[in-house]
Amino acid sequence: MKKALIVLVILLAAASLLFAGGAQEKKPAPGAKPEAPVKKTPIQTYNPSFKFPSEKIELSYWHVLGSRPGYHELAQELAKEYAAIHPNVSVSIRDVPNAQQRVIWSAAFESKAAPDVAWIEAQVGLMAKGLRKAPPWAVKMMEESFTPFALSLSKVGGDYFGWAGCEVDAGQMLYYNKAMFREAGLDASKPPEFLPDWLEAARKLTKVDASGKMTQAGVALRYAGGNQGIGDKFSKIASAFVDSTKRFFYNETFSDVILDDPGWLEAAQFYKDLVFKYKVTNTILPIPDQAVGQGLAAMTNRETFYAGWLKQNAPNMEFGIGPLPNGKAPIGKYLTGAMPWLALTTVTTDSKNPDVAWDFVIFMALPENEIRMVKNNGGFSRHKALADDPFFKTLPYYDTVRYMTTQRPIVINPYLDPNTLVAELEAKLGEVAISLLTDANSDPAKLMKDLAAQGRARLKEIKK
């Protein structure tokens, strides 16, 4: 009996060991694929103590990138990929028309109905006190991953509010039609780098018929669409007349609006003269993108995305890209460097799910997603790890951006405005530009002085 009991205990112990080790010894069946690792979104990596909610969450994302062909569809893809990781989250996406963005954003913030996630011009959101500062975990991701230049575009007044939603590039560059250059006897491999040469080229490139009607403009200027976009284009020409390494819309201390500075007055007169004195452009042309693409104008200023736009919409056009023209006596006198448009992809104060909204914002900025946006929208990667990607050396604007960001002076980015007024001033500047380009009786000096007075009044209001 005793012997039988001993045997039973041994058998039970063996069985216990067998079952206890079964889970540890379990191996996949021959030929079976190993289980894929569970995907995580950024908040789970950079803030592992965060417990992701399980309830149904609906995020909204508004952007102003409808002019970038394919971006809206890409954003929808990213939203679906995010939802595949977190099935309880859905993201609805709205394309806000550029010409209406200020009205739409203002109404949204005023009614507390802004989206969770916004691609928005920094000043528009900050003026409404509608943007949230990035949480520490999101800042950590950006500081570890982004290039110093991209990181600088994510910070306003010492705080991070998201990542730079604009193209990470040199801002506006000179686009020109090489075939038209050759026909006019110009060197198609050397676009004009200084305003006097640019004007001379524009004169040679302008054509009129027997009746005096302009059939080909030397340059296309923005005179229609959103006022802020019109003001933005005018300001980049004006930067050759103002020392933008020290002052631009404001003085050196941001305590005064200087739009009545002698340089701005000279720039306004020059802008008007392009239509009424030099006659190298007119306001019958389509908007500049279309005018150049349709062969109605030889030159214009635009950002990196325009290279892709031309390839898609004017595939037979041979275009070149050069730096934004500098001032040089007798037309302006200052060099201008990279001055990119500052927009942010960020979370608004109206979001009811800010943690998840920030997670989606940073999800879009992950290297594998960010590079897709860069290849669609233009510009260069925000990520240090992707800075030397061979793709960028294939871009038609690679040399120009490198030159603008390394050989040109570092200038004040007007959109890093602690007074949060640049978007408003730029829109008012757009109104001035329209008058300059369409009204032969306009008074450039008076228009700029009146604008400066308005700017000072607004500055005084917000300082109270």
C-alpha positions as a LaTeX table, in Angstrom:
\begin{tabular}{lrrr}
\hline
Residue & $x$ (\AA) & $y$ (\AA) & $z$ (\AA) \\
\hline
Met1 & 0.00 & 0.00 & 0.00 \\
Lys2 & 2.80 & 2.34 & 0.97 \\
Lys3 & 4.61 & 1.57 & $-2.31$ \\
Ala4 & 1.48 & 2.33 & $-4.35$ \\
Leu5 & 1.06 & 5.65 & $-2.57$ \\
Ile6 & 4.63 & 6.66 & $-3.39$ \\
Val7 & 4.07 & 5.85 & $-7.09$ \\
Leu8 & 0.88 & 7.93 & $-7.11$ \\
Val9 & 2.67 & 10.97 & $-5.63$ \\
Ile10 & 5.43 & 10.70 & $-8.24$ \\
Leu11 & 2.88 & 10.54 & $-11.07$ \\
Leu12 & 0.99 & 13.54 & $-9.73$ \\
Ala13 & 4.19 & 15.57 & $-9.45$ \\
Ala14 & 5.18 & 14.71 & $-12.99$ \\
Ala15 & 1.77 & 15.72 & $-14.28$ \\
Ser16 & 2.01 & 19.00 & $-12.40$ \\
Leu17 & 5.38 & 19.78 & $-13.95$ \\
Leu18 & 4.06 & 18.85 & $-17.38$ \\
Phe19 & 1.10 & 21.23 & $-17.20$ \\
Ala20 & 3.05 & 23.99 & $-15.53$ \\
Gly21 & 5.64 & 23.99 & $-18.25$ \\
Gly22 & 3.20 & 23.58 & $-21.09$ \\
Ala23 & 2.63 & 27.30 & $-21.56$ \\
Gln24 & 6.34 & 28.00 & $-21.45$ \\
Glu25 & 7.22 & 25.33 & $-23.94$ \\
Lys26 & 4.45 & 26.14 & $-26.39$ \\
Lys27 & 5.84 & 26.71 & $-29.86$ \\
Pro28 & 4.13 & 27.83 & $-33.09$ \\
Ala29 & 3.07 & 25.06 & $-35.40$ \\
Pro30 & 5.51 & 24.30 & $-38.24$ \\
Gly31 & 5.04 & 26.81 & $-41.08$ \\
Ala32 & 2.86 & 29.14 & $-39.01$ \\
Lys33 & 3.62 & 32.90 & $-39.20$ \\
Pro34 & 4.79 & 34.53 & $-35.96$ \\
Glu35 & 2.26 & 36.85 & $-34.38$ \\
Ala36 & 2.74 & 40.50 & $-35.40$ \\
Pro37 & 3.67 & 42.83 & $-32.54$ \\
Val38 & 0.82 & 44.95 & $-31.24$ \\
Lys39 & 1.01 & 48.40 & $-32.84$ \\
Lys40 & 1.18 & 51.40 & $-30.57$ \\
Thr41 & 0.43 & 55.05 & $-31.19$ \\
Pro42 & 2.80 & 57.76 & $-29.91$ \\
Ile43 & 1.13 & 58.44 & $-26.56$ \\
Gln44 & 1.54 & 54.76 & $-25.64$ \\
Thr45 & 5.27 & 54.98 & $-26.42$ \\
Tyr46 & 6.12 & 58.39 & $-24.98$ \\
Asn47 & 3.59 & 58.39 & $-22.13$ \\
Pro48 & 3.28 & 54.69 & $-21.20$ \\
Ser49 & 1.37 & 55.43 & $-17.98$ \\
Phe50 & $-1.55$ & 56.80 & $-20.03$ \\
Lys51 & $-4.52$ & 54.46 & $-20.12$ \\
Phe52 & $-6.09$ & 54.69 & $-23.55$ \\
Pro53 & $-9.88$ & 55.11 & $-23.27$ \\
Ser54 & $-12.16$ & 52.33 & $-24.48$ \\
Glu55 & $-15.31$ & 54.37 & $-25.11$ \\
Lys56 & $-16.26$ & 55.59 & $-28.58$ \\
Ile57 & $-14.41$ & 58.80 & $-29.52$ \\
Glu58 & $-15.03$ & 61.02 & $-32.53$ \\
Leu59 & $-12.25$ & 63.43 & $-33.47$ \\
Ser60 & $-12.49$ & 66.19 & $-36.06$ \\
Tyr61 & $-9.55$ & 67.49 & $-38.10$ \\
Trp62 & $-9.69$ & 70.62 & $-40.25$ \\
His63 & $-6.93$ & 71.59 & $-42.64$ \\
Val64 & $-6.32$ & 74.31 & $-45.26$ \\
Leu65 & $-4.33$ & 72.15 & $-47.67$ \\
Gly66 & $-6.83$ & 71.61 & $-50.45$ \\
Ser67 & $-4.43$ & 73.29 & $-52.89$ \\
Arg68 & $-1.94$ & 70.45 & $-52.31$ \\
Pro69 & $-3.24$ & 67.78 & $-54.70$ \\
Gly70 & $-3.73$ & 64.48 & $-52.92$ \\
Tyr71 & $-3.33$ & 65.75 & $-49.36$ \\
His72 & $-6.99$ & 65.44 & $-48.36$ \\
Glu73 & $-7.03$ & 61.82 & $-49.51$ \\
Leu74 & $-3.76$ & 61.15 & $-47.68$ \\
Ala75 & $-5.18$ & 62.62 & $-44.47$ \\
Gln76 & $-8.16$ & 60.29 & $-44.79$ \\
Glu77 & $-5.79$ & 57.34 & $-45.19$ \\
Leu78 & $-3.90$ & 58.32 & $-42.05$ \\
Ala79 & $-7.16$ & 58.62 & $-40.14$ \\
Lys80 & $-8.14$ & 55.09 & $-41.19$ \\
Glu81 & $-4.74$ & 53.74 & $-40.21$ \\
Tyr82 & $-5.04$ & 55.35 & $-36.80$ \\
Ala83 & $-8.53$ & 53.89 & $-36.36$ \\
Ala84 & $-7.20$ & 50.45 & $-37.27$ \\
Ile85 & $-4.99$ & 50.64 & $-34.16$ \\
His86 & $-7.71$ & 52.18 & $-32.00$ \\
Pro87 & $-11.05$ & 50.98 & $-33.46$ \\
Asn88 & $-13.02$ & 53.04 & $-30.94$ \\
Val89 & $-11.68$ & 56.27 & $-32.50$ \\
Ser90 & $-12.94$ & 57.81 & $-35.73$ \\
Val91 & $-11.57$ & 60.97 & $-37.36$ \\
Ser92 & $-13.69$ & 63.17 & $-39.64$ \\
Ile93 & $-11.73$ & 65.51 & $-41.91$ \\
Arg94 & $-12.72$ & 68.88 & $-43.38$ \\
Asp95 & $-10.90$ & 70.86 & $-46.05$ \\
Val96 & $-11.27$ & 74.55 & $-45.19$ \\
Pro97 & $-11.07$ & 76.79 & $-48.30$ \\
Asn98 & $-8.01$ & 79.00 & $-48.08$ \\
Ala99 & $-9.88$ & 82.15 & $-49.08$ \\
Gln100 & $-12.42$ & 81.66 & $-46.29$ \\
Gln101 & $-10.18$ & 80.32 & $-43.55$ \\
Arg102 & $-10.05$ & 83.43 & $-41.36$ \\
Val103 & $-13.84$ & 83.78 & $-41.28$ \\
Ile104 & $-14.35$ & 80.06 & $-40.68$ \\
Trp105 & $-11.78$ & 79.80 & $-37.90$ \\
Ser106 & $-12.97$ & 82.98 & $-36.20$ \\
Ala107 & $-16.56$ & 81.75 & $-36.20$ \\
Ala108 & $-15.50$ & 78.34 & $-34.93$ \\
Phe109 & $-13.48$ & 79.69 & $-32.03$ \\
Glu110 & $-16.11$ & 82.27 & $-31.11$ \\
Ser111 & $-18.84$ & 79.62 & $-30.96$ \\
Lys112 & $-16.59$ & 77.09 & $-29.18$ \\
Ala113 & $-17.01$ & 74.73 & $-32.11$ \\
Ala114 & $-13.43$ & 74.45 & $-33.35$ \\
Pro115 & $-12.25$ & 70.96 & $-34.31$ \\
Asp116 & $-10.13$ & 68.75 & $-32.07$ \\
Val117 & $-7.18$ & 68.91 & $-34.45$ \\
Ala118 & $-6.32$ & 71.91 & $-36.60$ \\
Trp119 & $-3.89$ & 72.67 & $-39.39$ \\
Ile120 & $-3.96$ & 76.39 & $-38.82$ \\
Glu121 & $-1.88$ & 79.50 & $-39.24$ \\
Ala122 & $-0.31$ & 80.02 & $-35.85$ \\
Gln123 & $-1.45$ & 83.62 & $-35.41$ \\
Val124 & $-5.09$ & 82.88 & $-36.26$ \\
Gly125 & $-5.33$ & 80.32 & $-33.50$ \\
Leu126 & $-3.25$ & 82.19 & $-30.94$ \\
Met127 & $-5.24$ & 85.39 & $-31.43$ \\
Ala128 & $-8.37$ & 83.48 & $-30.43$ \\
Lys129 & $-6.51$ & 81.82 & $-27.53$ \\
Gly130 & $-7.70$ & 78.67 & $-29.20$ \\
Leu131 & $-4.56$ & 76.49 & $-29.25$ \\
Arg132 & $-3.28$ & 74.13 & $-26.57$ \\
Lys133 & 0.38 & 73.91 & $-25.69$ \\
Ala134 & 1.86 & 70.56 & $-26.58$ \\
Pro135 & 2.04 & 68.12 & $-23.62$ \\
Pro136 & 5.49 & 67.13 & $-22.33$ \\
Trp137 & 5.43 & 63.70 & $-23.97$ \\
Ala138 & 4.72 & 65.24 & $-27.41$ \\
Val139 & 7.49 & 67.81 & $-26.90$ \\
Lys140 & 9.84 & 64.97 & $-25.97$ \\
Met141 & 9.08 & 63.18 & $-29.23$ \\
Met142 & 9.67 & 66.33 & $-31.29$ \\
Glu143 & 12.85 & 67.30 & $-29.48$ \\
Glu144 & 14.30 & 63.81 & $-29.92$ \\
Ser145 & 13.27 & 63.42 & $-33.55$ \\
Phe146 & 13.06 & 66.75 & $-35.38$ \\
Thr147 & 15.86 & 68.71 & $-37.01$ \\
Pro148 & 16.75 & 71.99 & $-35.27$ \\
Phe149 & 15.19 & 74.01 & $-38.11$ \\
Ala150 & 11.91 & 72.05 & $-38.01$ \\
Leu151 & 11.86 & 72.28 & $-34.23$ \\
Ser152 & 12.27 & 76.06 & $-34.38$ \\
Leu153 & 9.16 & 76.24 & $-36.57$ \\
Ser154 & 7.16 & 74.38 & $-33.91$ \\
Lys155 & 7.80 & 76.95 & $-31.19$ \\
Val156 & 6.02 & 80.29 & $-30.72$ \\
Gly157 & 6.97 & 82.63 & $-27.89$ \\
Gly158 & 9.00 & 79.96 & $-26.13$ \\
Asp159 & 6.27 & 77.30 & $-26.15$ \\
Tyr160 & 5.55 & 74.37 & $-28.45$ \\
Phe161 & 2.04 & 74.27 & $-29.84$ \\
Gly162 & 2.43 & 71.31 & $-32.19$ \\
Trp163 & 4.55 & 70.73 & $-35.26$ \\
Ala164 & 5.05 & 72.92 & $-38.29$ \\
Gly165 & 2.24 & 72.03 & $-40.66$ \\
Cys166 & 3.70 & 74.16 & $-43.43$ \\
Glu167 & 6.38 & 72.94 & $-45.80$ \\
Val168 & 9.75 & 72.79 & $-44.07$ \\
Asp169 & 11.60 & 74.73 & $-46.71$ \\
Ala170 & 12.82 & 78.18 & $-47.71$ \\
Gly171 & 9.37 & 79.67 & $-48.13$ \\
Gln172 & 8.78 & 81.31 & $-51.48$ \\
Met173 & 11.13 & 80.74 & $-54.41$ \\
Leu174 & 11.24 & 81.99 & $-57.98$ \\
Tyr175 & 9.59 & 79.67 & $-60.53$ \\
Tyr176 & 10.19 & 80.39 & $-64.21$ \\
Asn177 & 9.51 & 78.96 & $-67.67$ \\
Lys178 & 12.84 & 77.89 & $-69.20$ \\
Ala179 & 11.55 & 77.80 & $-72.78$ \\
Met180 & 10.32 & 81.39 & $-72.45$ \\
Phe181 & 13.70 & 82.41 & $-71.04$ \\
Arg182 & 15.56 & 80.94 & $-74.01$ \\
Glu183 & 13.15 & 82.53 & $-76.48$ \\
Ala184 & 13.76 & 85.93 & $-74.85$ \\
Gly185 & 17.54 & 85.49 & $-75.07$ \\
Leu186 & 17.93 & 84.85 & $-71.33$ \\
Asp187 & 20.08 & 82.16 & $-69.71$ \\
Ala188 & 17.64 & 79.49 & $-68.61$ \\
Ser189 & 20.20 & 78.00 & $-66.23$ \\
Lys190 & 20.70 & 81.26 & $-64.32$ \\
Pro191 & 17.50 & 82.86 & $-63.06$ \\
Pro192 & 17.81 & 86.49 & $-61.91$ \\
Glu193 & 18.92 & 86.75 & $-58.29$ \\
Phe194 & 18.50 & 90.50 & $-57.83$ \\
Leu195 & 15.44 & 92.68 & $-58.38$ \\
Pro196 & 16.97 & 94.93 & $-61.07$ \\
Asp197 & 17.85 & 91.84 & $-63.14$ \\
Trp198 & 14.47 & 90.29 & $-62.36$ \\
Leu199 & 12.69 & 93.39 & $-63.66$ \\
Glu200 & 14.84 & 93.47 & $-66.79$ \\
Ala201 & 14.04 & 89.80 & $-67.41$ \\
Ala202 & 10.32 & 90.48 & $-66.86$ \\
Arg203 & 10.44 & 93.23 & $-69.48$ \\
Lys204 & 12.08 & 90.94 & $-72.03$ \\
Leu205 & 9.60 & 88.17 & $-71.27$ \\
Thr206 & 6.49 & 90.33 & $-71.67$ \\
Lys207 & 4.66 & 90.17 & $-75.01$ \\
Val208 & 1.83 & 92.28 & $-76.41$ \\
Asp209 & $-0.13$ & 91.92 & $-79.63$ \\
Ala210 & $-0.73$ & 94.59 & $-82.31$ \\
Ser211 & $-3.59$ & 96.07 & $-80.31$ \\
Gly212 & $-1.40$ & 96.42 & $-77.22$ \\
Lys213 & $-3.06$ & 93.55 & $-75.37$ \\
Met214 & $-0.65$ & 91.61 & $-73.15$ \\
Thr215 & $-0.41$ & 88.03 & $-74.40$ \\
Gln216 & 2.43 & 86.94 & $-72.13$ \\
Ala217 & 3.27 & 88.53 & $-68.80$ \\
Gly218 & 6.82 & 88.71 & $-67.59$ \\
Val219 & 5.63 & 87.94 & $-64.07$ \\
Ala220 & 2.37 & 86.87 & $-62.46$ \\
Leu221 & 1.46 & 88.56 & $-59.17$ \\
Arg222 & $-1.21$ & 87.55 & $-56.68$ \\
Tyr223 & $-4.14$ & 89.97 & $-56.80$ \\
Ala224 & $-7.14$ & 87.68 & $-56.17$ \\
Gly225 & $-8.14$ & 85.12 & $-53.57$ \\
Gly226 & $-7.65$ & 85.43 & $-49.83$ \\
Asn227 & $-6.34$ & 88.82 & $-48.74$ \\
Gln228 & $-3.78$ & 87.28 & $-46.42$ \\
Gly229 & $-2.30$ & 85.21 & $-49.26$ \\
Ile230 & $-2.11$ & 88.35 & $-51.41$ \\
Gly231 & $-0.37$ & 90.23 & $-48.59$ \\
Asp232 & 2.01 & 87.33 & $-48.05$ \\
Lys233 & 3.18 & 87.47 & $-51.68$ \\
Phe234 & 3.62 & 91.25 & $-51.58$ \\
Ser235 & 5.59 & 91.06 & $-48.32$ \\
Lys236 & 8.20 & 88.73 & $-49.80$ \\
Ile237 & 8.95 & 91.27 & $-52.56$ \\
Ala238 & 9.05 & 93.98 & $-49.89$ \\
Ser239 & 11.63 & 92.02 & $-47.89$ \\
Ala240 & 14.25 & 93.22 & $-50.39$ \\
Phe241 & 13.54 & 96.82 & $-49.29$ \\
Val242 & 13.57 & 96.23 & $-45.50$ \\
Asp243 & 16.34 & 94.71 & $-43.40$ \\
Ser244 & 14.38 & 91.62 & $-42.43$ \\
Thr245 & 17.29 & 90.26 & $-40.39$ \\
Lys246 & 16.31 & 92.87 & $-37.79$ \\
Arg247 & 12.81 & 94.17 & $-38.51$ \\
Phe248 & 9.93 & 93.46 & $-40.85$ \\
Phe249 & 6.31 & 94.06 & $-39.84$ \\
Tyr250 & 7.58 & 95.25 & $-36.46$ \\
Asn251 & 10.63 & 97.00 & $-35.11$ \\
Glu252 & 13.42 & 95.07 & $-33.37$ \\
Thr253 & 11.54 & 94.82 & $-30.07$ \\
Phe254 & 8.10 & 94.05 & $-31.53$ \\
Ser255 & 6.85 & 97.22 & $-29.84$ \\
Asp256 & 5.89 & 99.17 & $-32.97$ \\
Val257 & 4.45 & 98.47 & $-36.41$ \\
Ile258 & 6.82 & 99.77 & $-39.11$ \\
Leu259 & 4.74 & 99.45 & $-42.28$ \\
Asp260 & 5.39 & 103.15 & $-42.94$ \\
Asp261 & 9.15 & 102.56 & $-42.90$ \\
Pro262 & 10.82 & 104.19 & $-45.97$ \\
Gly263 & 11.64 & 100.72 & $-47.28$ \\
Trp264 & 7.98 & 99.65 & $-47.20$ \\
Leu265 & 6.95 & 102.87 & $-48.98$ \\
Glu266 & 9.51 & 102.19 & $-51.69$ \\
Ala267 & 8.35 & 98.58 & $-51.99$ \\
Ala268 & 4.71 & 99.66 & $-52.38$ \\
Gln269 & 5.61 & 102.09 & $-55.17$ \\
Phe270 & 7.63 & 99.41 & $-56.94$ \\
Tyr271 & 4.74 & 96.94 & $-56.67$ \\
Lys272 & 2.34 & 99.40 & $-58.26$ \\
Asp273 & 4.86 & 100.29 & $-60.97$ \\
Leu274 & 5.03 & 96.66 & $-62.10$ \\
Val275 & 1.52 & 97.10 & $-63.50$ \\
Phe276 & 1.24 & 100.77 & $-64.43$ \\
Lys277 & 4.80 & 101.89 & $-65.23$ \\
Tyr278 & 6.82 & 98.86 & $-66.25$ \\
Lys279 & 3.77 & 96.99 & $-67.59$ \\
Val280 & 5.22 & 93.51 & $-67.00$ \\
Thr281 & 2.00 & 92.11 & $-65.53$ \\
Asn282 & $-1.71$ & 92.84 & $-65.29$ \\
Thr283 & $-4.80$ & 91.86 & $-63.35$ \\
Ile284 & $-6.57$ & 90.18 & $-66.25$ \\
Leu285 & $-4.38$ & 87.12 & $-65.87$ \\
Pro286 & $-5.63$ & 84.08 & $-63.95$ \\
Ile287 & $-4.15$ & 83.57 & $-60.50$ \\
Pro288 & $-0.35$ & 83.08 & $-60.73$ \\
Asp289 & $-0.44$ & 79.29 & $-60.39$ \\
Gln290 & $-2.75$ & 79.03 & $-63.37$ \\
Ala291 & $-1.12$ & 81.85 & $-65.34$ \\
Val292 & 2.31 & 80.23 & $-65.33$ \\
Gly293 & 0.90 & 76.74 & $-65.81$ \\
Gln294 & $-1.10$ & 77.88 & $-68.85$ \\
Gly295 & 1.86 & 79.66 & $-70.44$ \\
Leu296 & 0.39 & 83.12 & $-69.88$ \\
Ala297 & 3.21 & 84.30 & $-67.58$ \\
Ala298 & 6.90 & 83.49 & $-67.37$ \\
Met299 & 7.69 & 83.92 & $-63.65$ \\
Thr300 & 6.06 & 83.85 & $-60.22$ \\
Asn301 & 6.95 & 83.29 & $-56.56$ \\
Arg302 & 5.62 & 80.15 & $-54.85$ \\
Glu303 & 6.47 & 77.50 & $-52.28$ \\
Thr304 & 7.86 & 73.99 & $-52.86$ \\
Phe305 & 4.47 & 72.38 & $-53.43$ \\
Tyr306 & 4.20 & 74.29 & $-56.72$ \\
Ala307 & 6.82 & 72.05 & $-58.34$ \\
Gly308 & 4.47 & 69.09 & $-57.91$ \\
Trp309 & 1.52 & 71.18 & $-59.04$ \\
Leu310 & 3.29 & 72.09 & $-62.28$ \\
Lys311 & 4.29 & 68.49 & $-62.97$ \\
Gln312 & 0.70 & 67.42 & $-62.60$ \\
Asn313 & $-1.05$ & 70.34 & $-64.28$ \\
Ala314 & 1.54 & 71.47 & $-66.86$ \\
Pro315 & 3.44 & 68.24 & $-67.62$ \\
Asn316 & 4.97 & 69.58 & $-70.83$ \\
Met317 & 6.38 & 72.71 & $-69.26$ \\
Glu318 & 10.10 & 72.89 & $-68.58$ \\
Phe319 & 10.38 & 74.97 & $-65.44$ \\
Gly320 & 13.27 & 76.16 & $-63.33$ \\
Ile321 & 13.51 & 77.22 & $-59.70$ \\
Gly322 & 15.74 & 79.91 & $-58.22$ \\
Pro323 & 16.08 & 81.86 & $-54.97$ \\
Leu324 & 13.66 & 84.63 & $-54.09$ \\
Pro325 & 15.16 & 87.77 & $-55.70$ \\
Asn326 & 17.26 & 90.04 & $-53.46$ \\
Gly327 & 17.37 & 93.80 & $-53.41$ \\
Lys328 & 20.23 & 95.57 & $-55.14$ \\
Ala329 & 20.44 & 99.28 & $-55.95$ \\
Pro330 & 18.58 & 100.93 & $-57.50$ \\
Ile331 & 15.74 & 98.53 & $-56.50$ \\
Gly332 & 15.93 & 97.61 & $-52.86$ \\
Lys333 & 19.18 & 96.86 & $-51.11$ \\
Tyr334 & 18.74 & 93.90 & $-48.72$ \\
Leu335 & 19.36 & 90.17 & $-49.00$ \\
Thr336 & 16.48 & 87.98 & $-47.92$ \\
Gly337 & 16.74 & 84.47 & $-46.54$ \\
Ala338 & 14.38 & 81.57 & $-45.89$ \\
Met339 & 11.03 & 82.82 & $-44.63$ \\
Pro340 & 8.64 & 79.87 & $-44.53$ \\
Trp341 & 4.97 & 80.22 & $-43.79$ \\
Leu342 & 4.28 & 79.18 & $-40.19$ \\
Ala343 & 1.28 & 76.97 & $-39.75$ \\
Leu344 & 0.80 & 74.38 & $-37.03$ \\
Thr345 & $-0.80$ & 70.99 & $-36.75$ \\
Thr346 & $-2.11$ & 71.23 & $-33.23$ \\
Val347 & $-4.98$ & 70.63 & $-30.79$ \\
Thr348 & $-7.55$ & 73.29 & $-30.00$ \\
Thr349 & $-8.92$ & 74.33 & $-26.63$ \\
Asp350 & $-12.35$ & 73.15 & $-27.79$ \\
Ser351 & $-11.28$ & 69.49 & $-27.98$ \\
Lys352 & $-13.14$ & 67.28 & $-25.53$ \\
Asn353 & $-10.55$ & 64.53 & $-25.97$ \\
Pro354 & $-7.23$ & 66.43 & $-26.00$ \\
Asp355 & $-5.06$ & 63.45 & $-25.05$ \\
Val356 & $-6.34$ & 61.35 & $-27.94$ \\
Ala357 & $-6.26$ & 64.39 & $-30.24$ \\
Trp358 & $-2.57$ & 64.96 & $-29.41$ \\
Asp359 & $-1.95$ & 61.29 & $-30.04$ \\
Phe360 & $-3.38$ & 61.64 & $-33.56$ \\
Val361 & $-1.37$ & 64.85 & $-34.15$ \\
Ile362 & 1.90 & 63.11 & $-33.28$ \\
Phe363 & 0.82 & 59.94 & $-35.11$ \\
Met364 & 0.71 & 61.99 & $-38.31$ \\
Ala365 & 4.25 & 63.21 & $-37.54$ \\
Leu366 & 5.76 & 59.74 & $-37.10$ \\
Pro367 & 8.60 & 59.23 & $-39.61$ \\
Glu368 & 6.73 & 56.69 & $-41.75$ \\
Asn369 & 3.70 & 59.00 & $-42.00$ \\
Glu370 & 5.50 & 62.35 & $-42.12$ \\
Ile371 & 7.60 & 61.31 & $-45.13$ \\
Arg372 & 4.39 & 60.54 & $-47.03$ \\
Met373 & 3.12 & 64.06 & $-46.33$ \\
Val374 & 6.43 & 65.58 & $-47.36$ \\
Lys375 & 6.47 & 63.67 & $-50.63$ \\
Asn376 & 2.92 & 64.85 & $-51.30$ \\
Asn377 & 3.11 & 68.46 & $-50.10$ \\
Gly378 & 6.71 & 69.41 & $-50.85$ \\
Gly379 & 9.52 & 70.59 & $-48.64$ \\
Phe380 & 11.95 & 68.58 & $-46.56$ \\
Ser381 & 11.49 & 66.13 & $-43.72$ \\
Arg382 & 11.14 & 67.33 & $-40.16$ \\
His383 & 13.01 & 64.24 & $-38.95$ \\
Lys384 & 16.75 & 64.09 & $-38.38$ \\
Ala385 & 16.70 & 60.42 & $-39.37$ \\
Leu386 & 15.24 & 61.28 & $-42.78$ \\
Ala387 & 17.28 & 64.41 & $-43.53$ \\
Asp388 & 19.68 & 62.52 & $-45.82$ \\
Asp389 & 17.03 & 60.44 & $-47.54$ \\
Pro390 & 18.11 & 60.17 & $-51.22$ \\
Phe391 & 14.61 & 61.26 & $-52.21$ \\
Phe392 & 15.34 & 64.89 & $-51.32$ \\
Lys393 & 18.30 & 65.13 & $-53.68$ \\
Thr394 & 15.97 & 64.25 & $-56.54$ \\
Leu395 & 13.76 & 67.26 & $-55.83$ \\
Pro396 & 13.92 & 70.13 & $-58.32$ \\
Tyr397 & 14.21 & 72.69 & $-55.52$ \\
Tyr398 & 16.92 & 70.88 & $-53.49$ \\
Asp399 & 19.78 & 73.21 & $-54.50$ \\
Thr400 & 17.66 & 76.33 & $-54.09$ \\
Val401 & 16.46 & 75.43 & $-50.60$ \\
Arg402 & 19.98 & 74.48 & $-49.54$ \\
Tyr403 & 21.24 & 77.82 & $-50.86$ \\
Met404 & 18.45 & 79.83 & $-49.25$ \\
Thr405 & 18.95 & 78.18 & $-45.86$ \\
Thr406 & 22.76 & 78.17 & $-45.76$ \\
Gln407 & 24.08 & 80.99 & $-47.99$ \\
Arg408 & 21.41 & 83.62 & $-47.41$ \\
Pro409 & 21.12 & 85.49 & $-44.08$ \\
Ile410 & 18.87 & 84.25 & $-41.31$ \\
Val411 & 15.87 & 86.55 & $-41.30$ \\
Ile412 & 12.99 & 87.16 & $-38.91$ \\
Asn413 & 10.13 & 84.76 & $-39.51$ \\
Pro414 & 7.14 & 87.17 & $-39.42$ \\
Tyr415 & 4.83 & 84.40 & $-38.24$ \\
Leu416 & 6.72 & 83.97 & $-34.96$ \\
Asp417 & 4.88 & 87.05 & $-33.75$ \\
Pro418 & 4.43 & 87.39 & $-29.97$ \\
Asn419 & 1.78 & 90.05 & $-30.61$ \\
Thr420 & $-0.31$ & 87.57 & $-32.67$ \\
Leu421 & $-1.14$ & 90.29 & $-35.19$ \\
Val422 & 0.82 & 89.31 & $-38.28$ \\
Ala423 & $-2.02$ & 87.33 & $-39.85$ \\
Glu424 & $-4.28$ & 90.37 & $-39.47$ \\
Leu425 & $-1.64$ & 92.80 & $-40.71$ \\
Glu426 & $-0.89$ & 90.54 & $-43.65$ \\
Ala427 & $-4.58$ & 90.44 & $-44.62$ \\
Lys428 & $-4.73$ & 94.25 & $-44.47$ \\
Leu429 & $-1.53$ & 94.36 & $-46.51$ \\
Gly430 & $-3.33$ & 92.22 & $-49.06$ \\
Glu431 & $-6.02$ & 94.89 & $-49.36$ \\
Val432 & $-3.30$ & 97.46 & $-49.99$ \\
Ala433 & $-1.71$ & 95.21 & $-52.62$ \\
Ile434 & $-5.01$ & 94.90 & $-54.46$ \\
Ser435 & $-5.32$ & 98.70 & $-54.60$ \\
Leu436 & $-1.73$ & 99.04 & $-55.80$ \\
Leu437 & $-2.22$ & 96.53 & $-58.60$ \\
Thr438 & $-5.69$ & 97.56 & $-59.74$ \\
Asp439 & $-6.01$ & 101.32 & $-59.17$ \\
Ala440 & $-3.81$ & 103.61 & $-61.24$ \\
Asn441 & $-4.76$ & 106.50 & $-58.94$ \\
Ser442 & $-3.75$ & 104.73 & $-55.73$ \\
Asp443 & $-1.23$ & 106.50 & $-53.48$ \\
Pro444 & 1.30 & 103.89 & $-52.24$ \\
Ala445 & 2.74 & 106.11 & $-49.48$ \\
Lys446 & $-0.69$ & 107.04 & $-48.09$ \\
Leu447 & $-1.91$ & 103.44 & $-48.21$ \\
Met448 & 1.11 & 102.21 & $-46.26$ \\
Lys449 & 0.97 & 105.06 & $-43.72$ \\
Asp450 & $-2.72$ & 104.43 & $-43.12$ \\
Leu451 & $-2.00$ & 100.72 & $-42.70$ \\
Ala452 & 0.76 & 101.45 & $-40.18$ \\
Ala453 & $-1.64$ & 103.64 & $-38.21$ \\
Gln454 & $-4.23$ & 100.86 & $-38.16$ \\
Gly455 & $-1.58$ & 98.41 & $-37.04$ \\
Arg456 & $-0.45$ & 100.66 & $-34.20$ \\
Ala457 & $-4.02$ & 101.09 & $-33.04$ \\
Arg458 & $-4.54$ & 97.32 & $-32.97$ \\
Leu459 & $-1.23$ & 96.81 & $-31.20$ \\
Lys460 & $-2.30$ & 99.30 & $-28.53$ \\
Glu461 & $-5.61$ & 97.47 & $-28.10$ \\
Ile462 & $-4.06$ & 94.08 & $-27.48$ \\
Lys463 & $-1.46$ & 95.53 & $-25.11$ \\
Lys464 & $-4.19$ & 96.81 & $-22.76$ \\
\hline
\end{tabular}
